[in-house]
Amino acid sequence: MLEAYPDSRLARILLWSFCALVMAFLMLPTLVVVPLSFSASNLLEFPPRAYSLRWYEAFFGSAAWMAALRTSLILGTLTAMIAVPLGLLACISINRLGGKAAIAIQGILLTPSIVPGILLAIGLFFVLAAQRLVGTLFGVLVGHVVLAIPVACIVLVPALARFDWNQVQAARSLGAKLGKSHWRNNCPPTSDKSVVGHADGLPDLAR
């Protein structure tokens, strides 16, 4: 984005200032919520009049909350392990195909992030009910994977758009197998984007 203003210092300053304001706006709720978690009061008040670890003690001392935390960690890990590789493979296909086919695939993959949540929930309910997966861990995992794949694709598509596929062809010409050439050439440039895709997909669990 910054390359669009190579000769304008003022534009760069304004762009960085705008980005800083957006980040501050996004982080401000967190800066308020974290101190509230250390409040000793029974009611939410900011700033807290007194500080205590009572809420953390209640959380970690509750068997119900610990079971919920364990389930969330399992779901988060499995969702990331499934959604990011699937998203990476889909993004490679989009990048290599190009044209209307790539646009159609990308549109299908991004649909869960565009459709209103209530409609997506109703659709998933009927699909999972038909397979008798409602109320099961696997059914919840399917729902989270459906929501996480668009996030992974949004992050990985731009990364692969800048990738030089001549590196893969060079590796193949030197005797590397297809899988190994992709692993050695595709994964390093997209590894940081994959981590971002993992991290971006985890907040879906909170919903």
ROSE-4610 file (N, C-alpha, C; in Angstrom, 1 decimal, always signed):
// ROSE-4610
residu = [M/M/M/L/L/L/E/E/E/A/A/A/Y/Y/Y/P/P/P/D/D/D/S/S/S/R/R/R/L/L/L/A/A/A/R/R/R/I/I/I/L/L/L/L/L/L/W/W/W/S/S/S/F/F/F/C/C/C/A/A/A/L/L/L/V/V/V/M/M/M/A/A/A/F/F/F/L/L/L/M/M/M/L/L/L/P/P/P/T/T/T/L/L/L/V/V/V/V/V/V/V/V/V/P/P/P/L/L/L/S/S/S/F/F/F/S/S/S/A/A/A/S/S/S/N/N/N/L/L/L/L/L/L/E/E/E/F/F/F/P/P/P/P/P/P/R/R/R/A/A/A/Y/Y/Y/S/S/S/L/L/L/R/R/R/W/W/W/Y/Y/Y/E/E/E/A/A/A/F/F/F/F/F/F/G/G/G/S/S/S/A/A/A/A/A/A/W/W/W/M/M/M/A/A/A/A/A/A/L/L/L/R/R/R/T/T/T/S/S/S/L/L/L/I/I/I/L/L/L/G/G/G/T/T/T/L/L/L/T/T/T/A/A/A/M/M/M/I/I/I/A/A/A/V/V/V/P/P/P/L/L/L/G/G/G/L/L/L/L/L/L/A/A/A/C/C/C/I/I/I/S/S/S/I/I/I/N/N/N/R/R/R/L/L/L/G/G/G/G/G/G/K/K/K/A/A/A/A/A/A/I/I/I/A/A/A/I/I/I/Q/Q/Q/G/G/G/I/I/I/L/L/L/L/L/L/T/T/T/P/P/P/S/S/S/I/I/I/V/V/V/P/P/P/G/G/G/I/I/I/L/L/L/L/L/L/A/A/A/I/I/I/G/G/G/L/L/L/F/F/F/F/F/F/V/V/V/L/L/L/A/A/A/A/A/A/Q/Q/Q/R/R/R/L/L/L/V/V/V/G/G/G/T/T/T/L/L/L/F/F/F/G/G/G/V/V/V/L/L/L/V/V/V/G/G/G/H/H/H/V/V/V/V/V/V/L/L/L/A/A/A/I/I/I/P/P/P/V/V/V/A/A/A/C/C/C/I/I/I/V/V/V/L/L/L/V/V/V/P/P/P/A/A/A/L/L/L/A/A/A/R/R/R/F/F/F/D/D/D/W/W/W/N/N/N/Q/Q/Q/V/V/V/Q/Q/Q/A/A/A/A/A/A/R/R/R/S/S/S/L/L/L/G/G/G/A/A/A/K/K/K/L/L/L/G/G/G/K/K/K/S/S/S/H/H/H/W/W/W/R/R/R/N/N/N/N/N/N/C/C/C/P/P/P/P/P/P/T/T/T/S/S/S/D/D/D/K/K/K/S/S/S/V/V/V/V/V/V/G/G/G/H/H/H/A/A/A/D/D/D/G/G/G/L/L/L/P/P/P/D/D/D/L/L/L/A/A/A/R/R/R]
num = [1/1/1/2/2/2/3/3/3/4/4/4/5/5/5/6/6/6/7/7/7/8/8/8/9/9/9/10/10/10/11/11/11/12/12/12/13/13/13/14/14/14/15/15/15/16/16/16/17/17/17/18/18/18/19/19/19/20/20/20/21/21/21/22/22/22/23/23/23/24/24/24/25/25/25/26/26/26/27/27/27/28/28/28/29/29/29/30/30/30/31/31/31/32/32/32/33/33/33/34/34/34/35/35/35/36/36/36/37/37/37/38/38/38/39/39/39/40/40/40/41/41/41/42/42/42/43/43/43/44/44/44/45/45/45/46/46/46/47/47/47/48/48/48/49/49/49/50/50/50/51/51/51/52/52/52/53/53/53/54/54/54/55/55/55/56/56/56/57/57/57/58/58/58/59/59/59/60/60/60/61/61/61/62/62/62/63/63/63/64/64/64/65/65/65/66/66/66/67/67/67/68/68/68/69/69/69/70/70/70/71/71/71/72/72/72/73/73/73/74/74/74/75/75/75/76/76/76/77/77/77/78/78/78/79/79/79/80/80/80/81/81/81/82/82/82/83/83/83/84/84/84/85/85/85/86/86/86/87/87/87/88/88/88/89/89/89/90/90/90/91/91/91/92/92/92/93/93/93/94/94/94/95/95/95/96/96/96/97/97/97/98/98/98/99/99/99/100/100/100/101/101/101/102/102/102/103/103/103/104/104/104/105/105/105/106/106/106/107/107/107/108/108/108/109/109/109/110/110/110/111/111/111/112/112/112/113/113/113/114/114/114/115/115/115/116/116/116/117/117/117/118/118/118/119/119/119/120/120/120/121/121/121/122/122/122/123/123/123/124/124/124/125/125/125/126/126/126/127/127/127/128/128/128/129/129/129/130/130/130/131/131/131/132/132/132/133/133/133/134/134/134/135/135/135/136/136/136/137/137/137/138/138/138/139/139/139/140/140/140/141/141/141/142/142/142/143/143/143/144/144/144/145/145/145/146/146/146/147/147/147/148/148/148/149/149/149/150/150/150/151/151/151/152/152/152/153/153/153/154/154/154/155/155/155/156/156/156/157/157/157/158/158/158/159/159/159/160/160/160/161/161/161/162/162/162/163/163/163/164/164/164/165/165/165/166/166/166/167/167/167/168/168/168/169/169/169/170/170/170/171/171/171/172/172/172/173/173/173/174/174/174/175/175/175/176/176/176/177/177/177/178/178/178/179/179/179/180/180/180/181/181/181/182/182/182/183/183/183/184/184/184/185/185/185/186/186/186/187/187/187/188/188/188/189/189/189/190/190/190/191/191/191/192/192/192/193/193/193/194/194/194/195/195/195/196/196/196/197/197/197/198/198/198/199/199/199/200/200/200/201/201/201/202/202/202/203/203/203/204/204/204/205/205/205/206/206/206/207/207/207]
x = [+0.8/+0.0/+0.9/+1.9/+2.8/+3.5/+3.7/+4.4/+3.6/+2.3/+1.5/+1.8/+2.6/+3.0/+4.5/+5.3/+6.7/+7.4/+6.7/+7.3/+6.6/+5.7/+4.9/+5.1/+5.9/+6.2/+5.0/+4.2/+3.0/+2.0/+1.8/+0.9/+1.3/+2.6/+3.0/+2.7/+3.0/+2.7/+1.3/+0.4/-1.0/-1.5/-0.9/-1.3/-0.9/+0.3/+0.8/-0.1/-0.4/-1.2/-2.6/-3.2/-4.5/-4.4/-3.4/-3.2/-3.1/-2.3/-2.1/-3.5/-4.3/-5.6/-6.5/-6.5/-7.3/-6.8/-5.5/-5.0/-5.4/-5.3/-5.7/-7.2/-8.0/-9.5/-9.8/-9.0/-9.3/-8.8/-7.7/-7.1/-7.7/-8.3/-8.9/-9.8/-10.8/-11.6/-10.8/-9.7/-8.9/-8.2/-7.7/-7.1/-8.0/-9.3/-10.3/-10.7/-10.9/-11.4/-10.3/-9.1/-8.0/-8.0/-8.0/-8.0/-9.3/-10.4/-11.7/-11.6/-10.8/-10.7/-10.0/-9.3/-8.6/-9.4/-10.6/-11.4/-11.9/-11.9/-12.4/-13.9/-14.5/-15.9/-16.8/-18.0/-19.0/-19.6/-19.4/-20.0/-18.9/-19.1/-18.2/-18.0/-16.8/-16.5/-15.1/-14.9/-13.6/-13.4/-12.2/-11.2/-11.6/-11.0/-11.4/-10.9/-11.8/-11.4/-10.4/-10.5/-9.6/-9.3/-8.1/-7.7/-7.6/-8.0/-8.0/-7.9/-7.5/-7.5/-8.7/-9.7/-10.9/-11.5/-11.6/-12.3/-11.4/-10.1/-9.2/-9.3/-9.3/-9.5/-10.8/-11.9/-13.1/-13.1/-12.5/-12.4/-11.6/-10.4/-9.5/-10.0/-10.8/-11.3/-12.6/-13.2/-14.5/-14.3/-14.8/-14.7/-15.4/-16.6/-17.3/-16.5/-15.9/-15.1/-13.8/-13.2/-12.1/-12.4/-13.6/-14.0/-14.3/-14.9/-15.1/-13.8/-12.8/-11.5/-10.8/-10.9/-10.3/-10.9/-12.2/-12.9/-12.5/-12.4/-12.1/-10.7/-9.7/-8.4/-8.3/-9.0/-9.1/-9.6/-10.8/-11.4/-10.5/-9.9/-9.0/-7.8/-7.2/-6.1/-6.5/-7.5/-8.0/-8.5/-9.1/-9.6/-8.5/-7.4/-6.2/-5.5/-5.4/-4.7/-5.4/-6.8/-7.5/-7.7/-8.1/-8.6/-7.4/-6.2/-5.1/-4.5/-4.3/-3.8/-4.8/-6.1/-7.1/-7.2/-7.1/-7.1/-5.8/-4.7/-3.4/-3.6/-4.1/-4.3/-5.2/-6.3/-7.3/-6.7/-5.9/-5.2/-4.2/-3.5/-2.6/-3.4/-4.5/-5.4/-5.9/-6.3/-6.8/-5.7/-4.5/-3.3/-2.9/-3.0/-2.5/-3.6/-4.9/-5.9/-6.1/-6.4/-6.6/-7.9/-8.3/-9.5/-10.8/-11.9/-13.2/-13.3/-12.5/-12.6/-12.0/-10.9/-10.3/-11.3/-11.9/-12.9/-14.1/-14.5/-15.7/-15.3/-14.1/-13.6/-13.4/-12.8/-12.6/-13.9/-14.9/-16.2/-16.9/-16.8/-17.4/-16.7/-15.4/-14.6/-14.9/-15.2/-15.4/-16.9/-17.7/-19.2/-19.5/-18.9/-19.2/-18.9/-18.0/-17.6/-18.6/-19.3/-20.2/-21.7/-22.1/-23.5/-23.7/-24.8/-25.1/-25.0/-24.5/-24.2/-25.5/-26.6/-27.8/-28.2/-28.1/-28.4/-27.4/-26.1/-25.1/-25.4/-25.7/-26.0/-27.2/-28.3/-29.4/-29.1/-28.3/-27.9/-27.0/-26.1/-25.2/-26.0/-27.0/-27.9/-28.6/-29.2/-29.9/-29.0/-27.8/-26.8/-26.3/-26.0/-25.5/-26.6/-27.8/-28.9/-29.2/-29.1/-29.3/-28.2/-27.1/-26.0/-25.9/-26.9/-26.9/-25.6/-25.2/-23.9/-24.2/-25.5/-25.8/-25.5/-24.8/-24.4/-23.1/-22.5/-21.2/-20.0/-18.9/-17.6/-17.3/-17.5/-17.2/-18.0/-19.3/-20.2/-19.8/-19.4/-18.9/-17.6/-16.7/-15.5/-15.8/-16.7/-17.1/-17.5/-18.3/-18.8/-17.6/-16.7/-15.5/-14.6/-14.4/-13.6/-14.2/-15.5/-16.2/-16.0/-16.0/-15.8/-14.3/-13.4/-12.0/-11.3/-11.8/-11.2/-11.3/-12.4/-12.3/-11.2/-11.0/-10.0/-8.6/-8.4/-7.1/-6.9/-7.9/-7.8/-7.5/-8.2/-8.0/-6.5/-5.9/-4.5/-3.5/-3.8/-2.9/-2.9/-4.1/-4.2/-3.2/-3.1/-2.1/-0.7/-0.4/+0.9/+1.3/+0.5/+0.8/+0.8/+0.1/+0.0/+1.4/+2.3/+3.6/+4.7/+4.2/+5.2/+5.6/+6.9/+7.5/+7.5/+6.6/+6.5/+7.6/+8.5/+9.7/+10.6/+10.5/+11.3/+10.9/+9.6/+9.1/+9.5/+9.4/+9.9/+11.4/+12.1/+13.6/+13.9/+13.2/+13.4/+13.0/+11.9/+11.5/+12.5/+13.1/+14.1/+15.4/+15.6/+16.8/+16.6/+15.3/+15.1/+14.2/+13.8/+12.9/+11.5/+10.9/+9.6/+8.6/+7.4/+6.4/+6.1/+5.9/+5.5/+6.7/+7.9/+9.1/+9.3/+9.2/+9.4/+8.4/+7.2/+6.2/+6.5/+6.9/+7.2/+8.4/+9.4/+10.6/+10.5/+9.6/+9.5/+8.3/+7.1/+5.9/+5.8/+6.2/+6.0/+6.8/+8.1/+8.8/+8.2/+7.9/+7.3/+5.9/+5.2/+3.8/+3.7/+4.9/+4.8/+4.2/+4.7/+4.2/+2.7/+2.3/+0.9/+0.1/+0.6/-0.1/-0.3/+0.7/+0.6/-0.5/-0.5/-1.6/-3.0/-3.0/-4.3/-4.7/-3.8/-4.1/-4.7/-4.0/-4.3/-5.7/-5.9/-7.2/-8.4/-8.1/-9.2/-9.7/-8.8/-9.1/-10.2/-10.3/-11.4/-12.8/-12.9/-14.3/-14.8/-13.8/-14.2/-14.9/-14.6/-15.2/-16.7/-17.0/-18.4/-19.2]
y = [-1.2/+0.0/+1.3/+1.2/+2.4/+2.7/+1.7/+1.9/+2.7/+3.0/+3.8/+5.3/+5.6/+7.0/+7.1/+6.8/+6.7/+8.1/+9.2/+10.5/+11.5/+11.0/+11.9/+11.6/+12.4/+12.1/+12.4/+13.4/+13.8/+12.7/+12.1/+11.0/+9.8/+9.5/+8.4/+8.7/+9.9/+10.3/+10.2/+10.7/+10.6/+9.1/+8.3/+6.9/+6.2/+6.4/+5.8/+6.3/+7.6/+8.2/+7.5/+7.3/+6.7/+5.3/+4.5/+3.2/+3.1/+4.1/+4.1/+4.4/+5.3/+5.6/+4.3/+3.6/+2.4/+1.4/+1.2/+0.2/+0.6/+1.9/+2.4/+2.2/+2.4/+2.2/+0.7/-0.2/-1.6/-2.1/-1.5/-2.0/-1.4/-0.2/+0.5/-0.4/-1.2/-2.0/-3.0/-3.5/-4.5/-3.8/-2.6/-1.8/-1.5/-1.5/-1.2/-2.5/-3.6/-4.9/-5.5/-5.4/-6.1/-5.6/-4.2/-3.8/-4.2/-4.2/-4.6/-6.0/-6.9/-8.3/-8.4/-7.3/-7.3/-6.5/-6.2/-5.4/-6.3/-5.7/-6.4/-6.2/-5.3/-5.0/-6.1/-6.2/-7.1/-6.6/-5.3/-4.6/-4.1/-3.9/-3.4/-1.9/-1.5/-0.1/+0.2/+1.3/+1.7/+3.2/+3.4/+2.5/+1.8/+0.6/-0.2/+0.6/+0.5/+1.2/+0.3/-1.0/-1.9/-3.0/-3.6/-4.7/-6.0/-7.1/-8.4/-9.4/-10.6/-11.8/-12.7/-12.2/-13.0/-13.7/-12.9/-13.4/-14.5/-14.4/-15.4/-16.7/-16.5/-17.6/-18.3/-17.6/-18.2/-19.0/-18.4/-19.0/-20.3/-20.3/-21.5/-22.5/-22.0/-23.0/-23.6/-23.3/-23.8/-24.9/-26.1/-27.2/-27.0/-26.3/-26.0/-25.1/-24.1/-23.2/-23.9/-24.7/-25.5/-26.4/-27.0/-27.9/-27.1/-25.9/-25.1/-24.6/-24.2/-23.8/-24.9/-26.1/-27.3/-27.6/-27.5/-27.7/-26.6/-25.3/-24.2/-24.4/-24.8/-25.0/-26.2/-27.2/-28.4/-27.9/-27.2/-26.7/-25.7/-24.8/-23.8/-24.5/-25.5/-26.2/-26.9/-27.7/-28.5/-27.6/-26.5/-25.6/-25.0/-24.6/-24.0/-25.1/-26.3/-27.4/-27.8/-27.6/-28.0/-26.8/-25.7/-24.6/-23.9/-23.8/-23.1/-23.9/-25.2/-26.0/-26.0/-26.2/-26.2/-24.8/-23.8/-22.4/-22.2/-22.7/-22.6/-23.3/-24.5/-25.3/-24.6/-24.0/-23.3/-22.0/-21.3/-20.1/-20.4/-21.5/-21.9/-22.2/-22.9/-23.2/-21.9/-20.9/-19.6/-18.9/-18.9/-18.2/-18.8/-20.2/-20.9/-20.9/-20.9/-21.0/-19.6/-18.6/-17.3/-17.2/-16.0/-15.9/-16.0/-16.4/-16.5/-17.6/-18.7/-19.9/-19.5/-18.7/-18.3/-17.4/-16.5/-15.6/-16.3/-17.3/-18.2/-18.9/-19.5/-20.3/-19.3/-18.2/-17.2/-16.7/-16.5/-16.1/-17.1/-18.4/-19.5/-19.6/-19.5/-19.6/-18.4/-17.3/-16.1/-15.9/-16.7/-16.6/-16.7/-17.6/-17.6/-16.4/-15.6/-14.3/-13.2/-13.4/-12.4/-12.6/-13.9/-14.2/-13.8/-13.2/-12.9/-14.2/-14.0/-15.1/-15.9/-15.3/-16.1/-17.0/-16.5/-17.4/-18.5/-18.2/-19.3/-20.3/-19.9/-20.8/-21.7/-21.1/-21.9/-23.0/-22.5/-23.5/-24.6/-24.3/-25.3/-26.2/-25.7/-26.5/-27.6/-27.2/-28.2/-29.2/-28.8/-29.7/-30.7/-30.2/-31.0/-31.9/-31.4/-32.2/-33.4/-33.2/-34.3/-35.4/-35.0/-36.0/-36.4/-35.9/-36.2/-35.8/-34.6/-34.1/-32.9/-32.6/-31.4/-31.8/-30.9/-31.1/-31.9/-32.3/-33.0/-32.1/-32.6/-31.8/-31.7/-32.8/-32.8/-31.8/-31.7/-30.7/-29.3/-29.0/-27.6/-27.4/-28.4/-28.2/-27.9/-28.5/-28.3/-26.8/-26.3/-24.9/-24.0/-24.2/-23.3/-23.4/-24.5/-24.6/-23.8/-23.9/-23.1/-21.7/-21.2/-19.8/-19.3/-20.3/-19.9/-20.0/-20.8/-20.8/-19.5/-18.7/-17.4/-16.5/-16.5/-15.7/-16.1/-17.4/-17.8/-17.4/-17.5/-17.1/-15.6/-14.8/-13.4/-13.0/-13.7/-13.5/-14.1/-15.3/-16.0/-15.6/-15.2/-14.8/-13.7/-12.6/-11.6/-12.1/-13.0/-13.5/-14.3/-15.2/-16.0/-15.2/-14.1/-13.2/-12.7/-12.5/-12.0/-13.1/-14.3/-15.4/-15.7/-15.9/-16.2/-17.7/-18.2/-19.6/-20.2/-19.4/-19.9/-20.6/-20.3/-21.0/-22.5/-22.8/-24.1/-24.9/-24.2/-24.8/-25.1/-24.2/-24.4/-25.6/-25.7/-26.9/-28.2/-28.2/-29.4/-29.8/-28.8/-29.0/-29.6/-29.4/-29.9/-31.3/-31.8/-33.2/-33.2/-32.1/-32.1/-32.6/-33.4/-33.9/-32.7/-32.9/-31.8/-31.4/-32.3/-32.0/-31.3/-31.8/-31.2/-29.8/-29.6/-28.3/-27.2/-27.6/-26.7/-26.4/-27.5/-27.3/-26.4/-26.5/-25.7/-24.3/-24.1/-22.8/-22.0/-22.7/-22.0/-21.7/-22.7/-22.5/-21.4/-21.2/-20.1/-18.7/-18.4/-17.0/-16.8/-17.9/-17.8/-18.2/-18.5/-19.0/-18.0/-16.7/-15.7/-15.4/-15.5/-15.3/-16.4/-17.6/-18.8/-18.6/-18.1/-17.8/-16.8/-15.8/-14.8/-15.4/-16.3/-17.0/-17.8/-18.5/-19.2/-18.3/-17.2/-16.3/-15.6/-15.2/-14.6/-15.5/-16.8/-17.7/-18.0/-17.8/-18.2/-17.3/-16.0/-15.3/-15.8/-16.5/-17.1/-18.0/-18.6/-19.5/-18.7/-17.4/-16.6/-16.3/-16.4/-16.2/-17.4]
z = [+0.0/+0.0/+0.0/+0.8/+0.9/-0.4/-1.3/-2.6/-3.5/-3.2/-4.1/-3.9/-2.9/-2.7/-2.5/-3.6/-3.4/-3.3/-3.8/-3.8/-2.9/-2.1/-1.3/+0.2/+0.8/+2.2/+3.1/+2.7/+3.4/+3.4/+2.2/+2.0/+2.9/+3.0/+3.8/+5.3/+5.7/+7.1/+7.4/+6.5/+6.7/+6.8/+5.9/+5.9/+7.2/+7.6/+8.9/+10.1/+10.0/+11.1/+11.1/+9.9/+9.8/+10.4/+10.0/+10.5/+12.0/+12.5/+14.0/+14.7/+14.1/+14.7/+14.6/+13.5/+13.4/+14.4/+14.6/+15.6/+17.0/+17.3/+18.6/+18.8/+17.8/+17.9/+18.2/+17.5/+17.7/+19.0/+19.5/+20.8/+22.0/+21.9/+23.0/+23.9/+23.3/+24.2/+25.0/+24.4/+25.2/+26.3/+26.1/+27.2/+28.3/+28.0/+29.1/+29.8/+29.0/+29.5/+30.5/+30.1/+30.9/+32.3/+32.6/+34.0/+34.7/+34.0/+34.6/+35.2/+34.5/+35.0/+36.4/+36.8/+38.1/+39.1/+38.8/+39.7/+40.9/+42.1/+43.3/+43.5/+42.7/+42.8/+42.2/+42.7/+42.1/+40.8/+40.6/+39.4/+38.5/+37.2/+36.3/+36.5/+36.8/+37.0/+36.5/+35.8/+35.3/+35.6/+36.1/+36.5/+37.8/+38.1/+39.3/+40.6/+41.6/+42.9/+43.6/+43.5/+44.1/+43.2/+43.4/+42.5/+43.2/+42.5/+43.1/+42.0/+42.3/+41.4/+41.6/+42.2/+42.6/+41.4/+40.3/+39.1/+38.4/+38.4/+37.9/+38.8/+40.1/+41.0/+40.8/+40.6/+40.3/+39.0/+38.0/+36.7/+36.7/+37.2/+37.2/+38.3/+39.2/+40.2/+39.8/+38.7/+38.3/+37.3/+37.6/+36.7/+35.4/+35.5/+34.2/+33.3/+33.8/+33.0/+32.4/+33.2/+32.8/+31.6/+31.8/+30.7/+29.4/+29.6/+28.4/+27.8/+28.6/+28.1/+27.4/+27.9/+27.3/+25.9/+25.8/+24.6/+23.6/+24.0/+23.1/+22.6/+23.4/+23.0/+21.9/+22.2/+21.2/+19.9/+20.0/+18.8/+18.0/+18.8/+18.1/+17.4/+18.1/+17.5/+16.2/+16.3/+15.2/+14.0/+14.4/+13.3/+12.5/+13.3/+12.6/+11.7/+12.3/+11.6/+10.3/+10.3/+9.1/+8.1/+8.7/+7.8/+7.1/+7.7/+7.1/+5.9/+6.1/+4.9/+3.8/+4.1/+3.1/+2.4/+3.2/+2.6/+1.7/+2.1/+1.4/+0.0/+0.0/-1.2/-2.1/-1.5/-2.4/-3.0/-2.2/-2.7/-3.8/-3.7/-4.7/-6.0/-5.9/-7.1/-7.7/-6.8/-7.3/-8.1/-7.5/-8.1/-9.4/-9.5/-10.7/-11.8/-11.4/-12.4/-13.1/-12.3/-12.8/-13.6/-14.0/-14.8/-14.0/-14.8/-14.1/-13.2/-13.4/-12.5/-11.2/-11.1/-9.9/-9.1/-9.9/-9.2/-8.6/-9.3/-8.8/-7.6/-7.6/-6.4/-5.2/-5.5/-4.4/-3.8/-4.7/-4.2/-3.4/-3.7/-2.9/-1.6/-1.6/-0.3/+0.6/+0.1/+0.9/+1.3/+0.8/+1.1/+2.6/+3.4/+4.8/+5.5/+5.0/+5.7/+5.3/+4.2/+3.7/+4.2/+4.2/+4.6/+6.0/+6.4/+7.8/+8.7/+9.9/+10.8/+11.1/+11.2/+11.5/+10.4/+9.2/+8.0/+7.9/+8.1/+8.1/+9.2/+10.4/+11.5/+11.2/+10.6/+10.2/+9.2/+8.2/+7.1/+7.7/+8.6/+9.2/+10.1/+10.8/+11.6/+10.8/+9.7/+8.9/+8.3/+7.9/+7.3/+8.4/+9.5/+10.6/+11.2/+11.2/+11.7/+10.8/+9.5/+8.6/+8.8/+9.2/+9.5/+10.9/+11.7/+13.2/+13.9/+13.6/+14.2/+15.1/+15.3/+16.2/+17.6/+18.3/+19.7/+19.8/+18.7/+18.8/+18.6/+19.1/+18.9/+17.5/+16.7/+15.3/+14.5/+14.9/+14.3/+14.5/+15.7/+16.1/+15.3/+15.2/+14.4/+13.0/+12.4/+11.0/+10.8/+11.8/+11.7/+11.8/+12.7/+12.9/+11.6/+11.1/+9.9/+8.7/+8.6/+7.5/+7.7/+9.0/+9.3/+9.1/+9.4/+9.4/+8.0/+7.1/+5.8/+5.1/+5.1/+4.4/+5.0/+6.4/+7.0/+6.5/+6.4/+5.9/+4.5/+3.7/+2.2/+2.1/+2.9/+2.8/+3.1/+4.0/+4.3/+3.3/+2.8/+2.0/+0.5/+0.0/-1.4/-1.8/-1.1/-1.5/-1.4/-0.4/-0.2/-1.4/-1.9/-3.1/-4.4/-4.4/-5.6/-5.9/-4.9/-5.0/-5.2/-5.1/-5.2/-6.6/-6.8/-8.1/-8.3/-9.2/-9.5/-10.2/-10.7/-11.4/-10.4/-9.2/-8.2/-8.1/-8.2/-8.2/-9.4/-10.6/-11.8/-11.8/-11.2/-11.1/-10.2/-9.1/-8.2/-8.9/-9.7/-10.4/-11.5/-12.1/-13.2/-12.6/-11.3/-10.7/-10.0/-10.2/-9.7/-8.5/-7.9/-6.7/-7.1/-6.2/-6.4/-6.2/-6.7/-6.7/-5.3/-4.4/-3.0/-2.3/-2.5/-1.9/-2.4/-3.7/-4.3/-3.8/-3.6/-3.1/-1.6/-0.9/+0.5/+0.8/+0.0/+0.2/-0.4/-1.4/-2.0/-1.6/-1.5/-1.1/+0.4/+1.2/+2.6/+3.3/+3.0/+3.7/+3.4/+2.1/+1.9/+2.5/+2.7/+3.3/+4.7/+5.3/+6.7/+7.7/+7.6/+8.5/+8.2/+6.9/+6.6/+7.2/+7.2/+7.7/+9.2/+9.9/+11.3/+11.6/+10.8/+10.9/+10.6/+9.7/+9.4/+10.6/+11.2/+12.4/+13.5/+13.7/+14.8/+14.5/+13.2/+12.9/+13.0/+12.9/+12.9/+14.3/+15.3/+16.7/+17.3/+17.0/+17.6/+17.3/+16.2/+15.9/+17.0/+17.8/+18.9/+20.0/+20.1/+21.2/+20.9/+19.6/+19.2/+19.3]
